[in-house]
Amino acid sequence: MRASRPKGLISVMKPQLLVMLVVLVWALSSTLPAVAADNQSKVPPELRVGDRYTRVLETTGRGIQTYDCVNSAWKFREPTAAIYDISSGEITALHYVGPTWQSTGDGSKVAAAVDARLDAPNPQNDIQWLRLQATSNTGPGVFANVKFVQRLNTAGGVAPAGACTTGQSVSAPYKATYAFWAPTQ
């Protein structure tokens, strides 16, 4: 006599297979943003990075832009910001004068200079969007091969309007997304 499956086993297996299929599709699709992450279609053309580069890190920076009053006008001095990895929410770097970004994990650094700039959509309140080109890289690690940095989607950080008293300083809070690009291997 042949053993038969208990009635209903197929109906139990079908939902399990469906769940496994959904989990598999979800797992595979979670890798798609990594592939599509280099899409710069929403970045203004003048701030885009060439096709020979790959985004190695996308972050959110939160900090201050410091201005000094020189000859009765506000002059930018330096940024100070914590840089958060978008995927983990962890502080991944510090941003300071140079401008420089230094990894809190491996100590690597990239310093850069403005290569292109564009007014933010709300320039009265938000600092400019930038593309910066690396001027130096220090140490092995996440910033070792970075050649371009984009500062986009800025909020805040603009110096106060109007005249000031020479010798005064002010810190303007800001937030921005930073993307770090290295040559495609």
C-alpha positions, 0 to 999 in steps of 0.5 A: 500500500502506497503512503499518501500525503495527508490531505491539505499538505499541498494547500499548506505548501502553496502558501509557504512557496508563495511566501518564499517567492515573495521573500526571494523577490524582495531580497533580490529587489533590495539589491536594485537600489545599489545598482540604480544608486548611480542614476543622476537623472535628478541631479542638475547636469552641471553638477553630475559626475561622469559615467566613469565614476561610481558612487561609493557612499551617499550620506546626509550631513547635519551641522553648521556653516560658520561666517565671520564679519569682515569689513561689515559683510559676512564671509564664509569661514568653515563648515562643521558637520556630522556625516550620516550614512543614509543606509545605516543612519550611523555617523560615518564621517566628519566634515570640516575646514578644507573642505575635508571629510574624514571617516570615523571608521577608518580615518581616511580623508578626502579634501576637495575644491569647488568644481561647479556650483548652482544656487539651491532652489530656495537660495535665500534660505539654502546654501548652494549645491556643489560639485567638488573635485578631490585635491588630496586623499589620505589613508586607505579606506572609504575616501581613499579613491574619492575623486568627486563630492556632490553637495545637494538638497541643501536646507539652511546654512545661509549667512544672515542678510544685511550688514554686520559688525566686524569681528562678529561670527555666526553659525547657520545650521544646515543639512545636505546630502553628500555623494562621494564618487570614485573611478569605476574599477 
